[in-house]
Amino acid sequence: MNPETETIRTAVLQAWRDTLEAEPASDDENFFEAGGNSILAVALQRRLVKALGHAVPLRQIHDNPTVGGLLGIGAAGLPSGPVPTAGGTSALMLYCLPYAGASARMYADWDSRMPSSVTVRPLELPGRGARWSEPALTGMSALLEDLTGGMDEARHTPYALFGHSFGGVLAFELTRHLAARGFPAPQRLLVSACLAPHEATPVETNYDLSDEEFTERLRKLRGTPEELLENEELMELYLPTIRADYTILDHYRAPQITPLPCPVSVFHGADDQDVPPESVGEWASYSSGSFAAEEIAGDHFFLRDSEEELLTKLALHLGCESTEDKRSLLPDSEELPR
């Protein structure tokens, strides 16, 4: 290795350590799989700029998120499948879908916080996280086909589906899509902060707003970190992905109300103005078994602010009776038989 490359390598390794507080496992380890996200990518960029003394485009980090890639040597390809999560053999797989524009990395630590009988499998969408290099999809059918490709285990392992907000719509449609593809029915569909399908299409479209209007809309929704919204370079990379999700949602048309081949659980925020408590019962028509409704402290993003409460109640709805190895459970699930 020549002296110039060695200098760059030293800078990359130090910036990586300072940003993730860990050593890269190898030159091919993916920054985003190792715990990085868009905000941390900005921190990595700043450290590299300071160490190298010249501009380092964010796209270079997103397109080549490995030590080798940033050096320009032996750049590794990015994984094309969902984000892997440790967990081993379990009685139930819980596939999790993120809200609009988010990465499935948001569920990265759930596996260690759920009962040992549950293995959490975040489903990463194209255009984010470890799949950053892939174009985000703007059609529901294409996205469902893509997600199904990462669910082969569901053909022979009991599973459930969970989604928050836009992810709830995806989880609902994925349940239908899997049934049409001959998959066994899930043990349960669990959705949070999500209107029933026939009410889920926004009254006004968002995907076609100007960049300035769209950014302001995201700010009002409060689901996007302010430090991301204020970084023009990062938003230039981020907007096409979240706009793709809103393109799907804004054009969504729910199918005729037909019960799904599984029970349904719905979680809603006590102060959620987007999904008012009186609308939650609309989901009951989509359940072929029991229907359960749970109120969680917080607003539309109680998933972040009341995560422990949500995880506790998720475990209960998945039928976990013993969690002494990982967590304790709270009572009071409101079960409403159909």
Sine and cosine of phi, psi and omega as CSV:
sin_phi,cos_phi,sin_psi,cos_psi,sin_omega,cos_omega
0.00,0.00,0.80,-0.61,-0.04,-1.00
-0.96,0.28,0.32,-0.95,-0.08,-1.00
-0.84,0.55,-0.63,0.78,-0.02,-1.00
-0.90,0.44,-0.70,0.71,0.01,-1.00
-0.91,0.42,-0.61,0.79,0.02,-1.00
-0.89,0.45,-0.61,0.79,0.03,-1.00
-0.91,0.42,-0.69,0.72,0.01,-1.00
-0.90,0.43,-0.67,0.74,-0.01,-1.00
-0.88,0.48,-0.69,0.73,0.02,-1.00
-0.87,0.49,-0.67,0.75,0.00,-1.00
-0.92,0.39,-0.67,0.74,0.00,-1.00
-0.90,0.44,-0.72,0.69,-0.01,-1.00
-0.89,0.45,-0.67,0.75,0.00,-1.00
-0.92,0.38,-0.65,0.76,0.03,-1.00
-0.90,0.44,-0.64,0.77,0.04,-1.00
-0.88,0.48,-0.76,0.65,-0.01,-1.00
-0.86,0.50,-0.72,0.70,-0.05,-1.00
-0.92,0.39,-0.52,0.86,-0.05,-1.00
-0.99,0.14,-0.73,0.69,-0.07,-1.00
-0.99,-0.16,-0.12,0.99,-0.03,-1.00
0.83,0.56,0.65,0.76,0.02,-1.00
-0.33,-0.94,0.42,-0.91,0.07,-1.00
-0.99,0.17,0.60,-0.80,0.14,-0.99
-0.92,0.40,0.66,-0.75,-0.03,-1.00
-0.91,0.41,-0.53,0.85,0.02,-1.00
-0.29,-0.96,0.09,-1.00,0.04,-1.00
-0.93,0.37,-0.25,0.97,-0.03,-1.00
-0.98,-0.18,0.00,1.00,0.00,-1.00
-0.92,0.39,0.69,-0.72,-0.02,-1.00
-0.99,0.15,0.81,-0.59,-0.03,-1.00
-0.81,0.58,-0.65,0.76,-0.07,-1.00
-0.97,0.24,-0.54,0.84,0.08,-1.00
-0.95,0.32,-0.44,0.90,-0.03,-1.00
-0.99,0.15,0.02,1.00,0.02,-1.00
0.86,-0.50,-0.04,1.00,0.00,-1.00
-0.97,0.24,0.35,-0.94,0.11,-0.99
-0.55,-0.83,-0.09,-1.00,-0.08,-1.00
-0.89,0.46,-0.61,0.79,0.01,-1.00
-0.92,0.38,-0.70,0.72,0.02,-1.00
-0.92,0.39,-0.46,0.89,0.07,-1.00
-0.90,0.44,-0.59,0.81,0.06,-1.00
-0.91,0.42,-0.66,0.75,0.03,-1.00
-0.89,0.45,-0.65,0.76,0.04,-1.00
-0.89,0.46,-0.68,0.74,0.02,-1.00
-0.85,0.52,-0.72,0.69,-0.03,-1.00
-0.88,0.47,-0.65,0.76,0.00,-1.00
-0.92,0.39,-0.62,0.78,0.02,-1.00
-0.92,0.38,-0.66,0.75,0.03,-1.00
-0.87,0.50,-0.70,0.71,-0.02,-1.00
-0.90,0.43,-0.65,0.76,-0.05,-1.00
-0.97,0.26,-0.60,0.80,-0.11,-0.99
-1.00,-0.07,-0.36,0.93,0.04,-1.00
0.98,0.21,0.33,0.94,0.06,-1.00
-0.48,-0.87,0.23,-0.97,-0.06,-1.00
-0.90,0.43,0.62,-0.79,0.10,-0.99
-0.78,-0.62,0.98,-0.20,-0.03,-1.00
-0.85,0.52,0.64,-0.77,0.05,-1.00
-0.85,0.52,-0.57,0.82,-0.01,-1.00
-0.88,0.47,-0.53,0.84,0.03,-1.00
-0.89,0.45,-0.61,0.79,0.03,-1.00
-0.94,0.33,-0.69,0.72,-0.03,-1.00
-0.93,0.36,-0.59,0.81,-0.03,-1.00
-0.99,0.14,-0.40,0.92,-0.04,-1.00
-0.72,-0.69,0.89,0.45,-0.17,-0.99
-0.99,0.13,0.68,0.73,0.07,-1.00
-0.75,-0.66,0.29,-0.96,0.08,-1.00
-0.86,0.50,-0.73,0.69,0.01,-1.00
-0.88,0.47,-0.64,0.77,0.01,-1.00
-0.91,0.41,-0.65,0.76,0.01,-1.00
-0.95,0.32,-0.41,0.91,0.08,-1.00
-0.99,0.12,-0.29,0.96,-0.06,-1.00
0.99,0.13,0.28,0.96,0.01,-1.00
-0.83,-0.56,0.74,-0.68,0.07,-1.00
0.79,0.61,0.69,0.72,-0.03,-1.00
-0.85,0.53,0.77,-0.64,-0.05,-1.00
-1.00,-0.01,0.56,-0.83,0.07,-1.00
-0.96,0.29,0.41,-0.91,0.01,-1.00
-1.00,0.06,0.54,-0.84,0.05,-1.00
-0.88,0.48,0.56,-0.83,-0.02,-1.00
-0.96,-0.26,-0.03,1.00,-0.04,-1.00
-0.98,-0.21,-0.13,-0.99,0.01,-1.00
-0.94,0.34,0.29,-0.96,0.02,-1.00
-0.91,0.43,0.83,-0.55,0.01,-1.00
-0.97,0.26,0.54,-0.84,0.02,-1.00
-0.71,-0.70,0.74,-0.67,0.01,-1.00
-0.92,0.38,0.47,-0.88,0.05,-1.00
0.11,-0.99,-0.45,0.90,0.03,-1.00
0.95,0.32,-0.32,-0.95,-0.05,-1.00
-0.95,0.30,0.67,-0.74,0.03,-1.00
-0.53,-0.85,0.14,-0.99,0.00,-1.00
-0.99,0.16,-0.35,0.94,-0.09,-1.00
-0.50,-0.87,0.71,-0.70,0.13,-0.99
-0.99,-0.10,0.74,-0.67,0.08,-1.00
-0.92,-0.39,0.97,-0.26,0.03,-1.00
-1.00,0.08,0.78,-0.63,-0.10,-0.99
-0.87,-0.49,0.72,-0.70,-0.01,-1.00
-0.89,-0.45,0.71,-0.70,-0.08,-1.00
-0.99,0.11,0.20,-0.98,0.08,-1.00
-0.98,0.21,0.12,-0.99,-0.13,-0.99
-0.82,0.57,0.78,-0.62,0.06,-1.00
0.99,0.14,-0.19,0.98,-0.08,-1.00
-1.00,0.02,0.31,-0.95,0.07,-1.00
-0.99,-0.14,0.50,-0.86,0.06,-1.00
-0.92,0.40,-0.15,0.99,0.09,-1.00
-0.87,0.50,-0.30,0.95,0.03,-1.00
-0.87,0.49,-0.36,0.93,0.01,-1.00
-0.98,-0.19,0.22,0.98,-0.16,-0.99
-0.84,0.54,-0.58,0.82,-0.07,-1.00
-0.99,-0.16,0.06,1.00,-0.03,-1.00
-0.91,0.42,-0.55,0.84,-0.07,-1.00
-0.86,0.50,-0.62,0.79,-0.03,-1.00
-0.99,0.17,-0.17,0.99,-0.06,-1.00
-0.94,-0.33,-0.11,0.99,0.07,-1.00
-0.99,-0.10,0.29,-0.96,0.03,-1.00
-0.83,0.55,0.43,-0.90,-0.05,-1.00
-0.90,0.43,-0.30,0.95,0.02,-1.00
-0.98,0.20,-0.08,1.00,-0.02,-1.00
-0.87,-0.49,0.75,-0.66,0.13,-0.99
-0.93,-0.36,0.85,-0.53,-0.03,-1.00
-1.00,0.08,0.77,-0.63,0.02,-1.00
-0.83,-0.55,1.00,-0.08,0.09,-1.00
-0.90,0.43,0.70,-0.72,0.06,-1.00
-0.98,-0.21,0.95,-0.32,-0.02,-1.00
-0.99,0.15,0.72,-0.69,0.07,-1.00
-1.00,0.03,0.46,-0.89,0.05,-1.00
-0.86,0.51,0.55,-0.84,0.10,-1.00
1.00,-0.04,0.15,0.99,0.00,-1.00
-0.46,-0.89,0.29,-0.96,0.03,-1.00
0.82,0.57,-0.71,-0.70,-0.02,-1.00
-0.94,0.35,-0.16,0.99,0.01,-1.00
-0.94,-0.34,0.46,0.89,-0.06,-1.00
-0.84,0.55,-0.59,0.80,-0.10,-1.00
-0.96,0.30,-0.21,0.98,-0.01,-1.00
-1.00,0.00,0.61,-0.79,0.02,-1.00
-0.92,0.39,0.67,-0.74,0.08,-1.00
-0.91,0.41,0.60,-0.80,-0.05,-1.00
-1.00,-0.05,0.60,-0.80,-0.05,-1.00
-0.92,-0.39,0.11,0.99,0.02,-1.00
-0.85,-0.52,0.70,-0.72,-0.03,-1.00
-0.87,0.49,-0.72,0.69,-0.06,-1.00
-0.87,0.49,-0.71,0.70,0.00,-1.00
-0.90,0.44,-0.62,0.78,-0.01,-1.00
-0.93,0.38,-0.65,0.76,0.02,-1.00
-0.89,0.45,-0.65,0.76,0.05,-1.00
-0.88,0.48,-0.68,0.73,0.00,-1.00
-0.88,0.47,-0.74,0.68,-0.03,-1.00
-0.91,0.42,-0.61,0.79,0.02,-1.00
-0.86,0.50,-0.54,0.84,0.01,-1.00
-0.89,0.46,-0.33,0.94,0.01,-1.00
-0.98,-0.21,0.30,0.96,-0.10,-0.99
-0.81,-0.58,0.51,0.86,-0.02,-1.00
-0.84,0.55,-0.56,0.83,0.00,-1.00
-0.86,0.50,-0.46,0.89,-0.05,-1.00
-0.93,0.37,-0.22,0.98,0.03,-1.00
-0.96,0.28,-0.40,0.92,-0.07,-1.00
-0.71,-0.70,0.11,0.99,0.01,-1.00
-0.79,-0.62,0.73,-0.68,0.07,-1.00
-0.82,0.58,0.65,-0.76,-0.06,-1.00
-0.53,-0.85,0.26,-0.97,0.11,-0.99
-0.67,-0.74,0.31,-0.95,0.00,-1.00
-0.86,-0.52,0.69,-0.72,0.06,-1.00
-0.76,-0.65,0.65,-0.76,0.08,-1.00
-0.51,-0.86,0.58,-0.82,0.00,-1.00
-0.94,-0.34,0.78,-0.63,0.04,-1.00
0.84,0.54,-0.88,-0.48,0.08,-1.00
-0.81,0.59,-0.59,0.81,0.05,-1.00
-0.89,0.45,-0.47,0.88,0.06,-1.00
-0.92,0.39,-0.65,0.76,0.07,-1.00
-0.89,0.46,-0.70,0.72,0.03,-1.00
-0.88,0.48,-0.68,0.73,-0.01,-1.00
-0.89,0.46,-0.65,0.76,0.05,-1.00
-0.88,0.47,-0.77,0.64,-0.03,-1.00
-0.93,0.38,-0.53,0.85,0.02,-1.00
-0.93,0.37,-0.58,0.81,0.07,-1.00
-0.86,0.52,-0.71,0.70,0.03,-1.00
-0.92,0.40,-0.68,0.74,-0.04,-1.00
-0.90,0.44,-0.68,0.73,0.00,-1.00
-0.90,0.44,-0.63,0.77,0.03,-1.00
-0.88,0.48,-0.66,0.75,0.01,-1.00
-0.92,0.39,-0.39,0.92,0.00,-1.00
-1.00,-0.08,0.13,0.99,0.08,-1.00
1.00,0.08,0.19,0.98,0.05,-1.00
-0.96,0.29,0.47,-0.88,0.16,-0.99
-0.89,0.46,0.41,-0.91,0.02,-1.00
-0.94,0.34,0.53,-0.85,0.08,-1.00
-0.93,0.37,0.38,-0.93,0.07,-1.00
-0.91,0.42,-0.54,0.84,0.00,-1.00
-0.22,-0.98,0.56,-0.83,0.19,-0.98
-0.98,-0.18,0.80,-0.60,0.01,-1.00
-0.84,-0.54,0.84,-0.55,0.01,-1.00
-0.80,-0.60,0.51,-0.86,0.03,-1.00
-0.71,-0.71,0.56,-0.83,0.02,-1.00
0.77,0.63,0.70,0.71,-0.09,-1.00
-0.65,-0.76,0.81,-0.59,0.09,-1.00
-0.93,0.38,0.43,-0.90,0.08,-1.00
-0.84,0.54,0.51,-0.86,-0.10,-1.00
-0.75,0.66,-0.67,0.74,-0.05,-1.00
-0.96,0.29,-0.10,0.99,0.06,-1.00
-0.90,-0.44,0.02,1.00,-0.20,-0.98
-0.98,0.18,-0.42,0.91,-0.03,-1.00
-0.93,0.38,0.83,-0.56,-0.01,-1.00
-0.85,0.52,0.57,-0.82,0.04,-1.00
-0.92,0.40,-0.64,0.77,0.04,-1.00
-0.90,-0.44,0.62,-0.78,-0.01,-1.00
-0.97,0.23,0.46,-0.89,0.02,-1.00
-0.87,-0.49,-0.48,0.88,-0.12,-0.99
-0.88,0.48,-0.44,0.90,-0.09,-1.00
-0.99,-0.16,0.19,0.98,0.06,-1.00
-0.95,0.31,0.38,-0.93,0.11,-0.99
-0.91,0.42,0.27,-0.96,0.00,-1.00
-0.84,0.54,-0.66,0.75,-0.01,-1.00
-0.91,0.41,-0.71,0.70,0.00,-1.00
-0.92,0.40,-0.64,0.77,-0.02,-1.00
-0.91,0.41,-0.68,0.73,0.03,-1.00
-0.89,0.46,-0.67,0.74,0.02,-1.00
-0.91,0.41,-0.59,0.81,0.05,-1.00
-0.89,0.46,-0.68,0.73,0.03,-1.00
-0.89,0.46,-0.62,0.79,0.02,-1.00
-0.89,0.46,-0.66,0.75,0.00,-1.00
-0.93,0.37,-0.53,0.85,0.01,-1.00
-0.95,0.30,-0.38,0.93,0.08,-1.00
0.91,0.41,0.35,0.94,0.03,-1.00
-0.99,-0.13,-0.15,0.99,-0.05,-1.00
-0.93,-0.36,0.77,-0.63,-0.01,-1.00
-0.82,0.57,0.67,-0.75,-0.04,-1.00
-0.88,0.47,-0.58,0.82,-0.01,-1.00
-0.91,0.41,-0.44,0.90,0.08,-1.00
-0.97,0.24,-0.70,0.71,-0.02,-1.00
-0.88,0.48,-0.50,0.87,-0.06,-1.00
-1.00,0.03,-0.11,0.99,-0.01,-1.00
-0.99,-0.16,0.97,-0.22,-0.09,-1.00
-0.88,0.47,-0.64,0.77,-0.03,-1.00
-0.91,0.41,-0.67,0.74,0.01,-1.00
-0.94,0.35,-0.64,0.77,0.01,-1.00
-0.91,0.42,-0.52,0.85,0.05,-1.00
-0.88,0.48,-0.57,0.82,0.04,-1.00
-0.99,0.16,-0.55,0.83,-0.16,-0.99
-0.99,0.13,-0.60,0.80,-0.12,-0.99
-0.84,0.54,-0.70,0.72,-0.01,-1.00
-0.86,0.51,-0.55,0.83,-0.02,-1.00
-0.94,0.34,-0.77,0.64,-0.01,-1.00
-0.94,0.33,-0.51,0.86,0.06,-1.00
-0.91,0.42,-0.57,0.82,0.04,-1.00
-0.89,0.46,-0.67,0.74,0.03,-1.00
-0.90,0.44,-0.67,0.74,0.01,-1.00
-0.94,0.34,-0.46,0.89,0.09,-1.00
-0.89,0.46,-0.68,0.73,0.04,-1.00
-0.91,0.42,-0.73,0.68,-0.05,-1.00
-0.92,0.39,-0.68,0.73,-0.04,-1.00
-0.91,0.41,-0.44,0.90,0.01,-1.00
-0.99,-0.17,0.08,1.00,-0.07,-1.00
-0.94,0.35,0.72,-0.70,0.08,-1.00
-0.78,-0.63,0.90,-0.45,-0.08,-1.00
-0.93,0.38,0.54,-0.84,0.07,-1.00
-0.96,0.29,0.15,-0.99,0.09,-1.00
-0.85,0.53,0.65,-0.76,-0.05,-1.00
-0.88,0.48,0.90,-0.43,0.02,-1.00
-0.65,-0.76,0.74,-0.67,-0.01,-1.00
-0.85,0.53,0.67,-0.74,0.09,-1.00
-0.97,0.23,0.31,-0.95,-0.03,-1.00
-0.99,0.14,0.60,0.80,-0.06,-1.00
-0.29,-0.96,0.27,-0.96,0.13,-0.99
-0.94,0.34,0.31,-0.95,-0.02,-1.00
-0.76,-0.65,0.71,-0.70,0.12,-0.99
-0.86,-0.51,0.69,-0.73,-0.02,-1.00
-0.82,-0.57,0.75,-0.66,0.04,-1.00
-0.91,-0.41,0.73,-0.69,-0.04,-1.00
-0.67,-0.74,0.52,-0.85,0.00,-1.00
-0.98,0.19,0.66,-0.75,-0.01,-1.00
-0.87,0.49,-0.48,0.87,-0.03,-1.00
-0.90,-0.44,0.40,0.92,-0.02,-1.00
-0.98,0.19,0.93,-0.38,0.00,-1.00
-0.99,0.16,-0.28,0.96,0.00,-1.00
-1.00,0.08,-0.46,0.89,0.04,-1.00
-0.77,-0.63,0.99,0.14,-0.05,-1.00
-0.91,0.41,0.51,-0.86,-0.05,-1.00
-0.79,0.61,-0.61,0.80,-0.06,-1.00
-0.92,0.38,-0.26,0.97,-0.01,-1.00
-1.00,0.01,-0.26,0.97,-0.12,-0.99
-0.88,0.47,-0.62,0.78,-0.03,-1.00
-0.88,0.48,-0.29,0.96,0.01,-1.00
-0.88,0.48,-0.39,0.92,0.02,-1.00
-0.94,0.34,-0.34,0.94,-0.10,-1.00
-0.85,0.53,-0.53,0.85,-0.03,-1.00
-0.93,0.37,-0.25,0.97,-0.05,-1.00
-1.00,-0.10,0.00,1.00,-0.04,-1.00
-0.98,-0.19,0.73,-0.69,0.07,-1.00
-1.00,-0.09,-0.07,1.00,0.04,-1.00
-0.83,-0.56,-0.79,-0.61,0.03,-1.00
-0.99,0.10,0.38,-0.93,0.10,-1.00
-0.83,-0.56,0.77,-0.64,-0.03,-1.00
-0.81,-0.59,0.66,-0.75,0.03,-1.00
-0.83,-0.55,0.72,-0.70,-0.01,-1.00
-0.75,-0.66,0.75,-0.66,0.11,-0.99
-1.00,-0.07,0.70,-0.71,0.00,-1.00
-0.87,-0.48,0.61,-0.79,0.04,-1.00
-0.90,0.44,0.74,-0.67,0.06,-1.00
0.81,-0.59,-0.04,-1.00,-0.02,-1.00
-0.99,-0.16,-0.51,-0.86,-0.08,-1.00
-0.88,0.47,-0.45,0.89,-0.01,-1.00
-0.95,-0.30,0.65,0.76,0.09,-1.00
-0.87,0.50,-0.33,0.94,0.05,-1.00
-0.82,0.57,-0.53,0.85,0.04,-1.00
-1.00,-0.02,-0.72,0.69,-0.14,-0.99
-0.98,0.21,-0.46,0.89,-0.02,-1.00
-0.80,-0.60,0.68,0.73,-0.10,-1.00
-0.87,0.49,-0.65,0.76,-0.04,-1.00
-0.90,0.44,-0.67,0.74,0.03,-1.00
-0.90,0.44,-0.67,0.74,0.00,-1.00
-0.89,0.46,-0.72,0.70,-0.02,-1.00
-0.89,0.46,-0.63,0.78,0.04,-1.00
-0.87,0.50,-0.72,0.69,-0.04,-1.00
-0.96,0.27,-0.53,0.85,0.11,-0.99
-0.86,0.51,-0.71,0.71,0.00,-1.00
-0.86,0.51,-0.68,0.74,0.03,-1.00
-0.88,0.47,-0.70,0.72,-0.03,-1.00
-0.94,0.35,-0.36,0.93,0.06,-1.00
-1.00,0.02,0.08,1.00,0.09,-1.00
0.98,0.18,0.40,0.92,0.00,-1.00
-0.99,0.11,0.90,-0.43,-0.07,-1.00
-1.00,-0.06,-0.37,0.93,-0.04,-1.00
-0.72,-0.70,0.83,-0.56,-0.02,-1.00
-0.71,-0.71,0.45,0.89,-0.08,-1.00
-0.89,0.46,-0.34,0.94,0.00,-1.00
-0.98,0.19,-0.32,0.95,-0.05,-1.00
-0.75,-0.66,-0.55,0.83,-0.13,-0.99
-0.27,-0.96,0.21,-0.98,0.12,-0.99
-0.95,-0.31,0.42,-0.91,-0.09,-1.00
-0.96,-0.29,0.45,-0.89,0.08,-1.00
-0.98,-0.22,0.49,-0.87,0.03,-1.00
-1.00,0.09,-0.22,-0.98,0.20,-0.98
0.96,0.27,0.78,0.63,0.20,-0.98
-1.00,0.02,0.76,-0.65,-0.03,-1.00
-1.00,-0.03,0.98,-0.18,-0.06,-1.00
-0.99,-0.11,0.83,-0.56,-0.05,-1.00
-0.89,-0.45,0.98,-0.19,0.00,-1.00
-0.92,0.40,0.54,-0.84,0.02,-1.00
-1.00,0.06,0.00,0.00,0.00,0.00
